[in-house]
């Protein structure tokens, strides 16, 4: 049912690698681990050209991807730390016609963001159960809260920067590593 409703535009699309029986349209909860955005492409750039420029991101070890027309879906299993998209374990990219020409619209899922969101509650629960010293549990809850907030702010900006650089053809010299990626 969600895939049919998604085709009608009433429900966000269910990623192909996500079991349909577990798909629920809860937009406020979904934002916890989702990163969504869009990027304007060069005029007259086809979906195949755009996905061709992004291809290197989906050739990393542990990544599987599939392109069907104007849509690219991917999933990752045990990504390497050097993978620029290691934070995201799956998602969908689509090229659509926007107001200023073609746009790359992306919807990515991050289990790392979900993990950092849930752990503060776990540690607060431990603090509630411990009678002696609750300080370590509060410290860990605070650390994971900070990690979530920083990740929630940085990840959308960083992935948009990676996509923008790949789509514009910017590359680094051999062996040079970017500082902010």
C-alpha positions as CSV (number, residue, x, y, z in Angstrom):
1,X,0.0,0.0,0.0
2,X,2.7,2.6,0.8
3,X,4.3,2.2,-2.7
4,X,0.9,2.8,-4.3
5,X,0.2,5.9,-2.2
6,X,3.8,7.1,-2.9
7,X,3.0,6.9,-6.6
8,X,0.0,9.1,-6.0
9,X,2.2,11.6,-4.1
10,X,0.4,11.2,-0.7
11,X,3.1,9.3,1.1
12,X,6.9,9.6,0.9
13,X,8.2,6.7,-1.2
14,X,9.3,3.5,0.5
15,X,12.9,2.7,-0.3
16,X,13.2,-0.6,-2.3
17,X,15.6,-2.1,0.3
18,X,13.2,-1.4,3.2
19,X,10.6,-4.1,4.0
20,X,7.2,-2.6,3.2
21,X,5.5,-4.2,6.2
22,X,7.7,-2.1,8.5
23,X,7.1,1.2,6.5
24,X,5.1,3.7,8.4
25,X,4.4,7.4,7.5
26,X,5.5,9.2,10.6
27,X,7.1,12.4,9.3
28,X,8.2,13.8,12.7
29,X,9.8,10.5,13.8
30,X,11.3,9.9,10.3
31,X,13.2,13.2,10.6
32,X,15.3,11.8,13.4
33,X,17.4,9.6,11.1
34,X,16.7,11.1,7.7
35,X,18.6,13.7,5.7
36,X,16.7,15.3,2.9
37,X,17.6,18.0,0.5
38,X,17.9,19.1,-3.1
39,X,20.6,20.5,-5.4
40,X,20.1,22.4,-8.7
41,X,21.8,20.7,-11.6
42,X,23.3,22.2,-14.7
43,X,20.6,22.9,-17.3
44,X,20.0,20.0,-19.8
45,X,21.9,17.6,-17.5
46,X,20.2,14.2,-17.8
47,X,19.7,11.8,-14.8
48,X,22.3,9.4,-16.4
49,X,24.9,12.2,-16.5
50,X,24.2,13.3,-12.9
51,X,24.4,9.7,-11.6
52,X,27.5,9.1,-13.7
53,X,29.3,11.9,-11.9
54,X,28.1,10.6,-8.5
55,X,29.0,7.0,-9.4
56,X,32.3,6.9,-7.4
57,X,30.3,7.5,-4.2
58,X,28.3,4.3,-4.8
59,X,31.3,2.1,-5.8
60,X,32.7,2.0,-2.3
61,X,33.0,-1.4,-0.6
62,X,29.8,-2.7,1.0
63,X,27.6,-0.4,-1.2
64,X,25.0,-1.7,-3.6
65,X,23.0,0.6,-5.8
66,X,20.5,0.5,-8.6
67,X,19.6,3.1,-11.2
68,X,16.1,3.0,-12.7
69,X,15.5,6.0,-15.0
70,X,15.6,9.1,-12.9
71,X,16.0,7.3,-9.6
72,X,19.0,5.9,-7.8
73,X,18.6,3.7,-4.7
74,X,21.4,2.5,-2.6
75,X,22.1,0.5,0.6
76,X,25.3,0.0,2.6
77,X,26.4,-2.9,4.7
78,X,29.5,-2.4,6.9
79,X,30.9,0.6,5.1
80,X,34.6,1.5,5.6
81,X,35.3,4.6,7.6
82,X,37.0,6.2,4.6
83,X,33.7,6.1,2.7
84,X,32.4,9.7,2.2
85,X,28.9,8.4,2.7
86,X,29.6,5.9,5.6
87,X,27.1,7.7,7.9
88,X,24.2,6.8,5.6
89,X,23.1,3.2,5.3
90,X,20.6,3.7,2.5
91,X,18.6,6.1,0.6
92,X,17.2,7.4,-2.7
93,X,18.3,10.1,-5.1
94,X,16.0,11.4,-7.9
95,X,16.4,13.9,-10.7
96,X,13.3,16.0,-11.1
97,X,12.3,19.1,-13.0
98,X,12.4,22.0,-10.7
99,X,11.6,25.7,-11.2
100,X,15.2,26.6,-12.3
101,X,15.8,23.4,-14.3
102,X,16.7,19.8,-13.2
103,X,17.2,19.2,-9.5
104,X,18.8,16.3,-7.6
105,X,16.5,15.5,-4.7
106,X,17.8,13.1,-2.1
107,X,16.4,11.2,0.9
108,X,19.1,9.4,2.9
109,X,18.8,7.3,6.1
110,X,21.4,7.3,8.9
111,X,21.4,4.6,11.6
112,X,24.2,6.5,13.2
113,X,21.9,9.5,13.8
114,X,19.2,7.2,15.2
115,X,21.8,5.6,17.5
116,X,22.9,9.0,18.8
117,X,19.3,10.0,19.3
118,X,18.3,6.9,21.3
119,X,21.4,6.5,23.5
120,X,20.8,9.5,25.7
121,X,17.4,8.0,26.8
122,X,19.1,4.7,27.5
123,X,21.7,6.4,29.7
124,X,19.1,8.5,31.5
125,X,17.2,5.3,32.2
126,X,20.4,3.8,33.7
127,X,20.9,7.0,35.8
128,X,17.4,6.6,37.1
129,X,18.1,2.9,38.1
130,X,21.5,3.5,39.7
131,X,21.4,4.6,43.4
132,X,25.0,5.4,44.0
133,X,26.5,7.7,41.4
134,X,24.5,8.9,38.5
135,X,27.1,11.3,37.1
136,X,28.7,8.9,34.5
137,X,25.3,8.1,33.0
138,X,24.5,11.8,32.8
139,X,27.8,12.5,31.2
140,X,27.3,9.8,28.5
141,X,23.7,11.0,27.9
142,X,25.1,14.5,27.4
143,X,27.8,13.3,25.1
144,X,25.4,11.4,22.8
145,X,23.0,14.4,22.8
146,X,25.8,16.6,21.6
147,X,26.8,14.1,19.0
148,X,23.3,13.9,17.7
149,X,22.8,17.7,17.6
150,X,26.2,18.2,15.8
151,X,25.5,15.4,13.4
152,X,22.0,16.7,12.7
153,X,23.4,20.1,11.8
154,X,26.6,19.0,9.9
155,X,25.5,15.9,8.0
156,X,23.0,17.7,5.7
157,X,25.6,20.3,4.9
158,X,28.5,17.9,4.4
159,X,26.6,15.6,2.1
160,X,25.2,18.5,0.0
161,X,28.8,19.7,-0.3
162,X,30.0,16.3,-1.5
163,X,27.2,16.0,-4.0
164,X,27.8,19.6,-5.3
165,X,31.6,19.0,-5.7
166,X,31.0,15.7,-7.6
167,X,28.4,17.2,-9.8
168,X,30.5,20.2,-10.7
169,X,33.5,18.0,-11.5
170,X,35.7,19.3,-8.7
171,X,38.3,16.8,-7.8
172,X,41.3,16.8,-5.4
173,X,44.9,16.1,-6.6
174,X,46.1,12.6,-6.1
175,X,46.6,11.7,-2.5
176,X,45.1,14.9,-1.1
177,X,42.5,14.5,1.6
178,X,39.8,17.1,2.2
179,X,39.7,18.5,5.7
180,X,35.9,19.0,6.1
181,X,34.5,15.8,4.6
